Amino acid sequence: MSETDSIICYCDNSELKAIWGAQVPDILIVGGFLIPRNQILNLIHNAEEIKKSYFTDPYIPIKWNLKSLQTDIEKRGGKNLFKKVLNYSRQVRADLLNILKAENTTFFISIIHAYSNKRQVLGETKQDLIGFAFGNLLMRIGSFVKKQNSSIHTEVILDWPERNDRSPFLKEYRSGWERGISGDVEYYCGPLCNIKFEQGPYFACMKLNVGLQMADLIVGATREFVDFSMSKRSENSFGVQEFFGFLEKFWASEEGKIVGHGISISPKNCELAKMIKNVIDK
């Protein structure tokens, strides 16, 4: 990358229930990818061509959980179109991930396991957990950018959050940007303002943004991989195979280590972290 490079990070977040008896989702995942700004239009064009080849509609929204888009898709082409989308769901998602892998992209995932099986405790702390997971992601992205070239300008684009609550993302980003701190943990890369990150993140509608749809696919496949790590899903399941297919796109150390770099798991020594690391190491 040259000194004039500008990159964009598209991020999405998700949650799922673990095997430890939680009454509410107790694993949070935040992740996405970095791409040079001058390659975004090519990515969008290729994604639109794939959608057009399947559905004649280049602008139809595609994400991992297609059933959540049923209303939007039926408004575009009725129930028959939605049925067709479901019929081709595996192929179109796989094709979209393939073009994402073909670009000069780098993937990042932050996974956090909350130790609680009490609904009220997780309910009170979920916003802090979201911020913490986002902070883990930001400090790794910052470290990657700093190693590439400290003159790179970086923008972060997030999916519009549930219940319109942007506060955990804004609070964490501003703390990382001004002070390089997440709670009481210092960012490895130092304050993001020193490595030319934008002053704040941007929020966009996933249904209208191809980059965010791609980030959702990464997070969706990762969700299935986490389930597989906990012996809740088969290795042959679609998402697990897709995850292994893009594993090499995660930022890795010079020794090829992914966990702790492109994939962050917190707490580091929890049972979930051990399960995930064991599978990746194999």
C-alpha positions in Angstrom: 0.0 0.0 0.0 1.2 3.5 -0.8 1.0 6.6 1.3 -2.1 7.7 -0.6 -4.0 4.6 0.2 -7.4 4.8 1.8 -9.2 1.7 3.2 -12.7 1.0 4.4 -13.7 -1.5 7.1 -17.2 -2.9 6.8 -18.4 -4.4 10.1 -21.4 -6.4 11.2 -22.3 -8.0 14.6 -24.3 -11.0 15.6 -25.1 -13.1 18.7 -26.0 -16.7 19.5 -26.7 -18.9 22.4 -23.9 -21.1 23.7 -24.0 -24.5 25.4 -23.6 -23.3 29.0 -27.3 -22.9 29.7 -27.7 -19.2 29.1 -31.2 -17.9 29.0 -30.3 -15.2 26.5 -27.5 -15.1 23.8 -24.2 -15.2 25.6 -21.7 -15.0 22.7 -21.3 -11.9 20.7 -19.5 -11.7 17.4 -18.3 -8.5 15.6 -16.5 -8.8 12.4 -16.0 -7.8 8.8 -13.3 -7.0 6.3 -10.9 -4.3 5.1 -10.7 -3.3 1.4 -8.9 -0.5 -0.4 -11.3 2.3 -1.4 -10.2 2.1 -5.0 -11.5 -1.5 -5.2 -14.9 -1.0 -3.7 -16.7 -0.2 -7.0 -15.3 -3.3 -8.6 -16.5 -5.4 -5.6 -20.0 -3.8 -5.9 -20.1 -4.4 -9.7 -19.2 -8.0 -9.3 -21.7 -8.6 -6.6 -24.5 -7.0 -8.6 -23.6 -9.2 -11.6 -23.9 -12.3 -9.5 -27.3 -11.2 -8.1 -28.5 -10.3 -11.6 -27.4 -13.7 -13.0 -29.6 -15.5 -10.4 -32.5 -13.2 -10.0 -32.3 -10.6 -12.8 -32.3 -8.0 -10.0 -28.8 -6.7 -9.4 -29.8 -4.7 -6.3 -31.6 -7.5 -4.3 -30.3 -7.6 -0.8 -28.5 -10.8 0.2 -27.3 -11.7 3.7 -26.6 -14.9 5.7 -30.1 -15.1 7.3 -32.2 -14.7 4.2 -35.5 -15.3 6.0 -35.0 -11.9 7.8 -35.2 -10.3 4.3 -38.5 -12.0 3.3 -40.6 -8.8 3.5 -38.1 -6.7 1.6 -37.5 -9.3 -1.1 -41.3 -10.0 -1.6 -41.8 -6.2 -2.1 -39.3 -6.4 -5.0 -40.7 -9.5 -6.7 -43.4 -11.2 -4.7 -43.4 -14.6 -3.0 -42.0 -16.3 -6.1 -38.9 -14.2 -6.0 -38.4 -15.0 -2.3 -38.8 -18.7 -2.9 -36.3 -18.5 -5.7 -33.8 -16.7 -3.4 -34.2 -19.5 -0.8 -33.7 -22.1 -3.5 -30.4 -20.6 -4.6 -29.3 -19.4 -1.2 -26.2 -21.6 -1.0 -25.0 -20.9 -4.4 -25.4 -17.1 -4.3 -23.9 -16.7 -0.9 -20.9 -18.9 -1.9 -20.4 -16.9 -5.1 -20.5 -13.6 -3.2 -17.9 -14.9 -0.7 -15.7 -16.1 -3.6 -15.6 -12.6 -5.2 -14.9 -11.1 -1.8 -12.0 -13.5 -1.3 -10.7 -12.6 -4.8 -10.3 -9.0 -3.9 -7.4 -7.5 -1.9 -9.3 -7.9 1.4 -8.4 -8.8 5.0 -10.9 -10.4 7.4 -11.3 -9.7 11.1 -13.5 -11.3 13.7 -13.9 -10.5 17.5 -15.7 -13.2 19.6 -16.6 -12.6 23.2 -18.2 -15.1 25.7 -20.1 -13.6 28.6 -20.0 -15.6 31.7 -23.6 -15.5 33.0 -26.7 -17.6 32.9 -28.9 -14.9 34.4 -31.1 -12.9 32.0 -31.0 -9.8 34.1 -27.2 -9.7 34.3 -26.6 -10.2 30.6 -29.4 -7.6 29.9 -27.6 -5.0 32.0 -24.2 -5.6 30.6 -24.9 -6.4 27.0 -24.1 -2.9 25.8 -20.7 -3.0 27.5 -20.0 -6.4 26.0 -20.8 -5.1 22.5 -18.4 -2.2 23.1 -15.8 -4.6 24.4 -16.1 -6.9 21.4 -16.0 -3.9 19.0 -12.9 -2.6 20.9 -11.1 -5.9 20.4 -11.8 -5.6 16.7 -10.7 -2.0 16.4 -7.4 -2.6 18.1 -6.5 -5.5 15.8 -7.5 -3.5 12.7 -5.4 -0.6 14.0 -2.4 -2.9 14.6 -2.8 -4.2 11.0 -3.0 -0.8 9.5 -0.1 0.5 11.5 2.1 -2.4 10.3 1.1 -1.7 6.7 1.7 2.0 6.6 0.9 4.7 9.2 -0.2 7.1 6.5 -3.2 5.0 5.4 -6.5 6.6 6.0 -9.2 4.3 7.5 -12.9 4.6 7.6 -15.2 2.2 9.6 -18.7 1.5 8.4 -21.2 -0.3 10.6 -24.6 -1.8 10.1 -27.4 0.3 11.7 -27.7 -1.3 15.2 -30.7 -2.9 16.8 -33.2 -0.5 18.4 -31.2 2.4 16.8 -28.8 2.2 19.8 -25.4 3.4 18.5 -24.1 4.3 21.9 -21.8 1.2 22.6 -20.1 1.6 19.2 -19.7 5.4 19.4 -18.4 5.2 23.0 -15.9 2.5 22.2 -14.7 4.1 19.0 -14.2 7.5 20.5 -12.3 6.1 23.5 -10.1 4.2 21.0 -9.7 7.1 18.7 -8.8 9.7 21.4 -7.0 7.6 24.0 -6.3 4.2 22.5 -8.1 2.6 25.4 -10.9 0.0 25.7 -12.1 0.1 29.3 -8.8 -0.3 31.1 -7.1 -2.1 28.2 -4.7 -0.2 26.0 -4.9 -0.6 22.3 -1.7 -2.3 21.0 -1.6 0.3 18.1 -2.1 3.3 20.3 -4.8 5.9 19.8 -6.5 5.5 16.4 -6.2 9.3 15.8 -2.4 8.8 15.5 -2.8 6.4 12.6 -5.3 8.4 10.6 -8.6 6.7 11.4 -11.7 8.8 10.7 -12.9 10.7 13.8 -16.0 8.4 14.1 -17.6 5.4 12.5 -20.3 5.6 9.9 -23.6 3.7 10.0 -25.5 2.5 7.0 -28.4 0.3 6.0 -27.3 -3.2 5.2 -30.2 -3.7 2.7 -28.7 -0.9 0.6 -25.0 -1.5 1.2 -23.2 -4.4 -0.6 -20.1 -4.0 1.7 -22.2 -4.6 4.8 -24.0 -7.5 3.2 -20.6 -9.1 2.6 -19.6 -8.4 6.2 -22.8 -10.2 7.3 -21.8 -13.2 5.3 -18.5 -13.4 7.1 -20.1 -13.1 10.5 -22.9 -15.6 9.5 -20.3 -18.3 8.5 -18.3 -17.6 11.6 -21.5 -18.2 13.7 -21.8 -21.6 12.2 -18.1 -22.3 12.8 -18.4 -21.3 16.5 -21.3 -23.8 16.7 -19.1 -26.4 15.1 -16.3 -25.7 17.6 -18.8 -26.5 20.4 -19.9 -29.7 18.7 -23.3 -28.3 17.8 -22.9 -28.5 14.1 -21.4 -30.8 11.5 -18.1 -30.1 9.8 -19.9 -30.6 6.5 -22.4 -27.8 7.1 -22.5 -25.0 4.6 -21.3 -22.2 6.9 -18.4 -24.3 8.4 -17.1 -25.1 4.9 -17.4 -21.5 3.9 -15.5 -20.4 7.0 -12.6 -22.8 6.3 -12.7 -21.6 2.7 -11.9 -18.0 3.8 -9.7 -18.8 6.8 -6.6 -17.7 5.0 -8.1 -14.2 4.5 -7.8 -13.4 8.2 -4.9 -11.3 9.2 -2.1 -13.6 10.5 1.3 -13.1 12.2 4.5 -13.8 10.4 4.4 -17.3 11.8 0.9 -17.8 10.4 -0.9 -17.4 13.7 -4.5 -16.2 13.2 -6.0 -16.4 16.7 -4.9 -13.2 18.5 -4.6 -11.4 15.2 -7.4 -11.6 12.6 -9.5 -13.6 15.1 -9.8 -12.3 18.6 -11.5 -14.4 21.4 -12.2 -13.1 24.8 -11.6 -14.2 27.5 -8.4 -15.7 26.0 -8.3 -18.8 28.2 -12.0 -19.5 28.5 -13.4 -22.9 27.4 -14.8 -21.4 24.2 -11.4 -20.0 23.2 -9.8 -23.3 23.7 -12.4 -25.1 21.6 -12.1 -22.6 18.7 -8.3 -22.6 18.8 -8.1 -26.4 18.8 -10.2 -26.6 15.7 -8.2 -23.8 13.8 -4.9 -25.4 14.8 -5.9 -28.6 13.3 
